């Protein structure tokens, strides 16, 4: 039997808060990308739900968009049942990979933002051992996902790991320093690394002098710790989603309306995991449309917003999560078929994911339609995230989710 070589797939994600000012240019939504965006969104919601199920009562941050992109690249190098499983999980048809690439290229240009207010950028590199060559066709199609290639000497694993880590360290401005170790390169001949970097200033900053220590409760109303609770009063999109069993407020970044954080507060006695499970039945389009409707219905109603200052670091092995979503052959040395990627029999040994998010007063350093019920608001409404909640950072031109997570365990974070 031929021993198959490992392909280590590592994902690196970082979200950072910075203070800056100016504006974004609003780009019209590309109507021909809606279907692919919805499929990416459906994948994202399932990934979030399954990840939180496997890490209950934890503070978690992940990047569904980055993981979808990496798997799409792997699909381009796959064949037979391996290809079928990956595509089914990504909600795309194997025979439509070319059109998916073309649609994603159009979507991706909206996912690169660089102004003095908001920055969103991606880095995809395939590091290859000097004795291994990707197929010519794979090298060409990978470039459609903006994957660059670098040849290294994997016989010097620690030197190679240091080189890879330095690339990630520089891209994330020093926030993620040890993505891989030399031990990860044992029997490995390729490393697919994807990094997504985001920094954004709130459109409406929280007043730092108003931040106070406050109790944080569990779903049953018991005090489980304290947080540094930030405060703001603004007119913002806000709605009560009965089918989701949660209230959602939208906190925008910059001076235009492209990137926002959706803070999702489950009803009392409803867990964050249950809320995200309900999200499988409600589209992101529906949520954003109803939030926009709320600001039209209540254009003068202010909201008192209470949100913990927090920082979350996550280090996940997503192999079991992706297996539970239907990707199995890819991780099986006897079944994996990556012949379109490399001629040497290969399989993926693991998919590792590191992410960081920091939320402070300045911003973030990182088929049936369900009905939304709007509360009748008079004067000031209170939105107080003083118990476990979920969040998503969304790019509203394409309705994609660069980052998402949950906050369950309180801590007094000092920025």
VEXDREN-2710 file (C-alpha; in Angstrom, 1 decimal):
% VEXDREN-2710
k/r/px/py/pz
1/UNK/0.0/0.0/0.0
2/UNK/1.2/3.5/-0.9
3/UNK/1.6/5.7/2.2
4/UNK/-0.1/9.0/1.6
5/UNK/1.6/12.3/2.5
6/UNK/-0.1/14.8/4.8
7/UNK/-1.3/18.2/3.8
8/UNK/-1.5/20.4/6.9
9/UNK/-4.2/23.0/6.5
10/UNK/-3.9/25.9/8.9
11/UNK/-6.3/28.9/9.2
12/UNK/-5.3/32.1/10.9
13/UNK/-7.8/34.8/11.7
14/UNK/-7.4/38.1/13.6
15/UNK/-9.7/40.9/14.6
16/UNK/-8.3/44.1/16.1
17/UNK/-9.6/47.4/17.4
18/UNK/-8.0/50.6/16.2
19/UNK/-8.9/54.3/16.5
20/UNK/-9.0/56.2/13.2
21/UNK/-11.4/58.3/11.2
22/UNK/-12.7/58.8/7.7
23/UNK/-15.2/57.0/5.5
24/UNK/-15.9/54.0/3.2
25/UNK/-17.2/54.1/-0.3
26/UNK/-20.5/52.3/-0.6
27/UNK/-20.5/49.9/-3.5
28/UNK/-23.8/48.7/-5.0
29/UNK/-24.7/45.1/-4.2
30/UNK/-23.9/42.7/-7.0
31/UNK/-27.2/41.0/-7.8
32/UNK/-25.6/38.1/-9.7
33/UNK/-23.7/37.0/-6.5
34/UNK/-26.8/36.6/-4.3
35/UNK/-27.1/32.8/-4.8
36/UNK/-23.4/32.1/-3.9
37/UNK/-23.6/34.5/-1.0
38/UNK/-26.6/32.6/0.4
39/UNK/-24.8/29.3/0.1
40/UNK/-21.7/30.7/1.9
41/UNK/-24.1/32.1/4.5
42/UNK/-25.8/28.7/5.0
43/UNK/-22.4/27.0/5.4
44/UNK/-21.3/29.7/7.8
45/UNK/-24.4/29.3/10.1
46/UNK/-24.0/25.5/10.2
47/UNK/-20.3/25.8/11.0
48/UNK/-21.0/28.3/13.8
49/UNK/-23.7/26.1/15.3
50/UNK/-21.6/22.9/15.2
51/UNK/-18.5/24.7/16.6
52/UNK/-20.4/26.1/19.5
53/UNK/-22.1/22.8/20.2
54/UNK/-18.6/21.2/20.5
55/UNK/-17.4/24.1/22.7
56/UNK/-20.3/24.8/25.0
57/UNK/-20.3/27.6/27.6
58/UNK/-17.0/28.9/26.1
59/UNK/-16.0/32.2/24.6
60/UNK/-15.4/31.5/20.9
61/UNK/-14.5/33.4/17.7
62/UNK/-14.2/31.8/14.3
63/UNK/-14.1/33.0/10.7
64/UNK/-16.6/31.1/8.6
65/UNK/-15.7/33.0/5.4
66/UNK/-12.0/32.0/5.7
67/UNK/-12.9/28.4/6.3
68/UNK/-15.3/28.3/3.3
69/UNK/-12.6/29.8/1.1
70/UNK/-9.9/27.2/2.1
71/UNK/-12.3/24.3/1.5
72/UNK/-13.3/25.8/-1.9
73/UNK/-9.6/25.8/-2.8
74/UNK/-9.3/22.2/-1.6
75/UNK/-12.3/21.2/-3.7
76/UNK/-10.5/22.4/-6.8
77/UNK/-7.8/19.8/-6.1
78/UNK/-10.2/17.0/-5.2
79/UNK/-11.8/14.2/-7.2
80/UNK/-14.4/11.4/-6.8
81/UNK/-16.1/11.1/-3.4
82/UNK/-13.7/13.5/-1.7
83/UNK/-14.9/16.2/-4.1
84/UNK/-18.5/15.3/-3.6
85/UNK/-18.3/15.5/0.2
86/UNK/-16.5/18.9/0.2
87/UNK/-18.9/20.4/-2.3
88/UNK/-22.0/19.1/-0.5
89/UNK/-20.7/20.8/2.7
90/UNK/-20.0/24.0/0.9
91/UNK/-23.5/23.9/-0.8
92/UNK/-22.0/24.0/-4.3
93/UNK/-22.2/21.5/-7.2
94/UNK/-19.0/19.8/-8.3
95/UNK/-19.8/20.5/-11.9
96/UNK/-20.2/24.2/-11.2
97/UNK/-16.7/24.9/-9.7
98/UNK/-15.8/27.2/-12.6
99/UNK/-18.9/29.4/-12.1
100/UNK/-18.3/29.3/-8.3
101/UNK/-14.8/30.6/-8.9
102/UNK/-16.0/33.4/-11.1
103/UNK/-18.8/34.4/-8.7
104/UNK/-16.4/34.3/-5.7
105/UNK/-13.9/36.6/-7.5
106/UNK/-16.7/39.2/-7.9
107/UNK/-17.6/38.8/-4.2
108/UNK/-14.1/38.9/-3.0
109/UNK/-13.4/42.3/-4.3
110/UNK/-15.9/43.7/-1.9
111/UNK/-14.1/41.9/1.0
112/UNK/-11.0/43.9/0.6
113/UNK/-11.4/47.3/2.3
114/UNK/-8.6/49.7/3.3
115/UNK/-9.4/53.2/4.6
116/UNK/-8.4/55.1/7.8
117/UNK/-11.7/53.9/9.4
118/UNK/-12.0/50.2/8.4
119/UNK/-9.6/47.6/7.0
120/UNK/-10.5/44.1/5.9
121/UNK/-7.9/42.1/4.1
122/UNK/-7.0/38.4/3.3
123/UNK/-3.8/36.5/2.9
124/UNK/-3.8/33.0/1.3
125/UNK/-0.5/31.2/0.8
126/UNK/0.2/27.5/-0.1
127/UNK/3.6/26.6/1.2
128/UNK/5.0/23.6/-0.7
129/UNK/8.0/21.3/0.0
130/UNK/10.7/21.7/-2.6
131/UNK/10.2/18.1/-3.7
132/UNK/6.5/18.5/-4.4
133/UNK/4.8/20.4/-7.2
134/UNK/1.1/21.2/-7.4
135/UNK/-0.5/20.3/-10.7
136/UNK/-0.4/23.1/-13.3
137/UNK/-4.2/23.3/-13.5
138/UNK/-4.6/23.5/-9.7
139/UNK/-2.0/26.3/-9.5
140/UNK/-4.0/28.3/-12.1
141/UNK/-7.4/27.9/-10.4
142/UNK/-6.1/28.5/-6.9
143/UNK/-5.0/32.0/-8.1
144/UNK/-8.7/32.7/-8.7
145/UNK/-9.0/32.6/-4.9
146/UNK/-5.9/34.8/-4.6
147/UNK/-3.7/31.9/-3.3
148/UNK/0.0/32.6/-3.8
149/UNK/2.7/29.8/-3.7
150/UNK/6.0/29.6/-1.8
151/UNK/8.5/26.7/-1.9
152/UNK/10.2/25.7/1.3
153/UNK/12.5/23.0/2.6
154/UNK/10.3/20.8/4.8
155/UNK/13.3/18.7/5.7
156/UNK/14.1/21.6/8.1
157/UNK/10.7/21.6/9.9
158/UNK/11.4/24.2/12.6
159/UNK/13.0/26.6/10.1
160/UNK/10.0/26.2/7.8
161/UNK/7.6/26.7/10.7
162/UNK/9.4/29.9/11.8
163/UNK/9.1/31.2/8.2
164/UNK/5.4/30.5/8.0
165/UNK/4.8/32.0/11.4
166/UNK/6.7/35.1/10.5
167/UNK/4.4/35.7/7.5
168/UNK/1.3/35.3/9.7
169/UNK/2.9/37.4/12.5
170/UNK/3.6/40.3/10.1
171/UNK/0.2/40.1/8.5
172/UNK/-1.7/40.2/11.8
173/UNK/0.6/42.9/13.1
174/UNK/2.1/40.7/15.8
175/UNK/-1.2/39.4/17.3
176/UNK/-0.7/35.7/16.2
177/UNK/2.8/34.5/16.5
178/UNK/2.7/30.7/16.6
179/UNK/0.3/29.4/14.1
180/UNK/2.2/26.1/13.6
181/UNK/5.1/24.2/15.1
182/UNK/7.9/22.2/13.6
183/UNK/6.1/19.0/14.9
184/UNK/3.1/19.9/12.7
185/UNK/5.3/19.4/9.6
186/UNK/6.2/15.8/10.3
187/UNK/5.3/13.9/7.2
188/UNK/3.7/17.0/5.8
189/UNK/4.6/18.4/2.4
190/UNK/2.2/21.3/2.0
191/UNK/0.7/23.9/4.3
192/UNK/-2.3/25.9/3.2
193/UNK/-2.5/29.1/5.3
194/UNK/-5.3/31.6/5.2
195/UNK/-5.4/34.7/7.3
196/UNK/-8.1/37.3/7.5
197/UNK/-7.4/40.6/9.1
198/UNK/-10.0/43.2/10.2
199/UNK/-9.9/46.4/12.1
200/UNK/-12.8/48.8/12.5
201/UNK/-13.8/51.9/14.3
202/UNK/-17.4/52.1/15.5
203/UNK/-19.5/54.7/13.7
204/UNK/-20.7/55.7/17.2
205/UNK/-18.0/55.2/19.8
206/UNK/-18.7/54.1/23.3
207/UNK/-17.8/56.7/25.9
208/UNK/-14.9/55.2/27.9
209/UNK/-15.7/57.3/30.9
210/UNK/-19.1/55.6/31.1
211/UNK/-17.6/52.1/31.3
212/UNK/-18.2/50.5/34.7
213/UNK/-17.9/47.2/36.4
214/UNK/-21.2/45.3/36.2
215/UNK/-22.4/41.8/37.0
216/UNK/-22.8/39.2/34.3
217/UNK/-25.5/36.5/34.6
218/UNK/-26.1/33.0/33.2
219/UNK/-29.2/32.1/31.4
220/UNK/-31.0/31.4/34.6
221/UNK/-30.3/34.8/36.1
222/UNK/-27.5/33.7/38.4
223/UNK/-24.4/36.0/38.7
224/UNK/-21.4/34.3/37.4
225/UNK/-18.9/37.1/37.3
226/UNK/-18.2/40.7/36.4
227/UNK/-17.4/42.6/33.2
228/UNK/-16.3/46.1/32.2
229/UNK/-19.6/47.1/30.8
230/UNK/-19.5/49.8/28.0
231/UNK/-22.4/52.2/27.4
232/UNK/-23.8/54.2/24.6
233/UNK/-27.1/55.8/23.6
234/UNK/-27.8/55.9/19.9
235/UNK/-30.5/55.5/17.2
236/UNK/-29.6/52.1/15.8
237/UNK/-31.3/49.2/13.9
238/UNK/-32.8/46.9/16.5
239/UNK/-35.4/44.1/16.3
240/UNK/-37.0/41.3/18.3
241/UNK/-36.9/38.0/16.3
242/UNK/-39.4/35.6/17.8
243/UNK/-38.4/32.6/15.6
244/UNK/-34.8/33.2/16.6
245/UNK/-35.8/33.7/20.2
246/UNK/-33.4/36.6/20.4
247/UNK/-33.1/40.4/20.1
248/UNK/-30.5/41.8/17.7
249/UNK/-28.9/45.2/17.5
250/UNK/-26.7/46.3/14.7
251/UNK/-23.5/48.3/15.5
252/UNK/-22.0/49.8/12.4
253/UNK/-18.4/50.5/11.6
254/UNK/-17.1/53.6/9.8
255/UNK/-19.3/56.3/8.3
256/UNK/-20.9/54.2/5.6
257/UNK/-23.2/51.2/6.0
258/UNK/-21.1/48.2/4.8
259/UNK/-19.6/46.4/7.8
260/UNK/-21.5/45.9/11.1
261/UNK/-21.4/43.8/14.2
262/UNK/-24.7/42.1/15.0
263/UNK/-25.0/41.5/18.7
264/UNK/-27.5/38.7/19.3
265/UNK/-29.0/38.4/22.8
266/UNK/-31.1/35.2/23.4
267/UNK/-34.3/35.3/25.4
268/UNK/-34.0/34.5/29.1
269/UNK/-33.5/30.7/29.5
270/UNK/-32.4/30.3/25.9
271/UNK/-28.8/29.4/25.3
272/UNK/-26.5/30.9/22.7
273/UNK/-26.3/27.4/21.1
274/UNK/-30.1/27.1/20.8
275/UNK/-30.2/30.6/19.3
276/UNK/-27.7/29.7/16.6
277/UNK/-29.5/26.4/15.9
278/UNK/-32.6/28.5/15.2
279/UNK/-30.5/30.7/12.9
280/UNK/-30.3/27.7/10.5
281/UNK/-34.0/28.5/9.7
282/UNK/-33.6/32.2/9.2
283/UNK/-31.5/33.8/6.4
284/UNK/-29.0/36.6/7.0
285/UNK/-30.8/38.6/4.3
286/UNK/-34.0/38.4/6.3
287/UNK/-32.3/39.6/9.5
288/UNK/-30.6/42.5/7.8
289/UNK/-33.8/43.5/6.0
290/UNK/-35.8/43.6/9.2
291/UNK/-33.1/45.5/11.0
292/UNK/-33.2/48.1/8.2
293/UNK/-37.0/48.2/8.5
294/UNK/-36.8/48.8/12.2
295/UNK/-34.8/52.0/11.7
296/UNK/-37.4/53.2/9.2
297/UNK/-40.3/52.5/11.6
298/UNK/-38.6/54.0/14.7
299/UNK/-36.3/56.7/13.2
300/UNK/-36.1/58.8/16.4
301/UNK/-36.1/56.2/19.1
302/UNK/-32.8/55.9/21.0
303/UNK/-31.4/52.8/22.5
304/UNK/-29.4/52.4/25.6
305/UNK/-26.7/49.9/24.7
306/UNK/-24.7/48.0/27.3
307/UNK/-22.0/45.7/25.9
308/UNK/-19.0/44.1/27.7
309/UNK/-15.5/45.1/26.7
310/UNK/-14.0/41.8/25.7
311/UNK/-11.2/39.9/24.1
312/UNK/-11.5/36.3/22.9
313/UNK/-8.8/34.0/21.6
314/UNK/-9.7/30.7/20.0
315/UNK/-7.4/27.8/19.0
316/UNK/-9.5/25.1/17.3
317/UNK/-9.0/21.9/15.5
318/UNK/-11.9/21.8/13.1
319/UNK/-11.3/18.3/11.8
320/UNK/-14.1/16.7/13.8
321/UNK/-16.5/19.6/13.2
322/UNK/-16.1/19.3/9.5
323/UNK/-16.4/15.5/9.6
324/UNK/-19.8/16.0/11.4
325/UNK/-20.8/18.3/8.5
326/UNK/-20.1/15.5/6.0
327/UNK/-16.4/15.9/5.0
328/UNK/-14.8/12.5/5.8
329/UNK/-12.8/11.1/3.0
330/UNK/-10.5/14.2/2.9
331/UNK/-9.1/13.2/6.4
332/UNK/-8.9/9.5/5.6
333/UNK/-5.5/8.4/4.3
334/UNK/-7.1/5.4/2.5
335/UNK/-10.0/7.3/0.9
336/UNK/-8.8/10.8/0.2
337/UNK/-8.5/11.8/-3.5
338/UNK/-6.5/14.9/-4.1
339/UNK/-5.1/13.9/-7.5
340/UNK/-6.0/17.2/-9.0
341/UNK/-3.9/19.1/-6.5
342/UNK/-0.7/16.9/-6.5
343/UNK/0.3/13.7/-8.2
344/UNK/1.5/12.1/-4.9
345/UNK/-1.3/10.4/-3.0
346/UNK/-2.2/12.8/-0.2
347/UNK/-4.8/13.6/2.5
348/UNK/-5.4/16.4/4.9
349/UNK/-4.1/15.6/8.4
350/UNK/-6.0/18.4/10.2
351/UNK/-7.5/21.9/9.8
352/UNK/-6.4/24.2/12.6
353/UNK/-8.0/27.5/13.2
354/UNK/-6.7/30.4/15.3
355/UNK/-8.7/33.6/15.9
356/UNK/-8.6/36.7/18.1
357/UNK/-11.2/39.3/18.5
358/UNK/-11.0/42.4/20.7
359/UNK/-14.0/44.7/21.3
360/UNK/-13.5/48.0/23.1
361/UNK/-15.0/51.5/23.2
362/UNK/-13.2/52.5/20.0
363/UNK/-14.3/49.6/17.9
364/UNK/-13.4/46.1/16.9
365/UNK/-9.8/44.9/16.4
366/UNK/-11.1/42.3/14.3
367/UNK/-37.6/28.9/2.4
368/UNK/-40.3/30.3/4.4
369/UNK/-39.5/33.7/5.7
370/UNK/-39.6/34.0/9.4
371/UNK/-41.5/37.0/10.8
372/UNK/-39.7/39.6/12.9
373/UNK/-41.8/41.1/15.6
374/UNK/-40.9/44.7/16.3
375/UNK/-41.6/46.0/19.8
376/UNK/-43.6/49.2/20.0
377/UNK/-40.9/51.6/21.2
378/UNK/-41.6/54.8/23.0
379/UNK/-38.6/56.9/24.0
380/UNK/-35.5/54.9/25.0
381/UNK/-35.2/51.1/24.6
382/UNK/-32.6/49.2/26.7
383/UNK/-30.3/46.5/25.1
384/UNK/-28.2/45.0/27.9
385/UNK/-25.8/42.2/27.0
386/UNK/-25.3/41.2/30.6
387/UNK/-25.8/37.4/29.9
388/UNK/-24.4/35.0/27.3
389/UNK/-24.8/36.4/23.7
390/UNK/-23.6/35.7/20.2
391/UNK/-22.2/38.1/17.6
392/UNK/-21.5/38.2/13.9
393/UNK/-19.4/40.7/11.9
394/UNK/-21.2/41.0/8.5
395/UNK/-20.2/42.6/5.2
396/UNK/-23.6/43.9/4.0
397/UNK/-22.7/44.4/0.3
398/UNK/-22.3/40.6/-0.1
399/UNK/-24.1/39.4/3.0
400/UNK/-21.1/37.4/4.1
401/UNK/-19.9/36.6/7.6
402/UNK/-16.2/37.2/8.1
403/UNK/-16.3/36.6/11.8
404/UNK/-18.8/35.2/14.4
405/UNK/-18.7/33.9/17.9
406/UNK/-20.2/33.7/21.4
407/UNK/-19.5/35.3/24.7
408/UNK/-20.5/33.0/27.6
409/UNK/-17.9/33.4/30.4
410/UNK/-17.3/36.9/31.8
411/UNK/-13.9/38.5/32.6
412/UNK/-12.8/42.0/33.5
413/UNK/-10.9/42.8/30.3
414/UNK/-8.7/45.9/30.5
415/UNK/-7.8/47.2/27.0
END
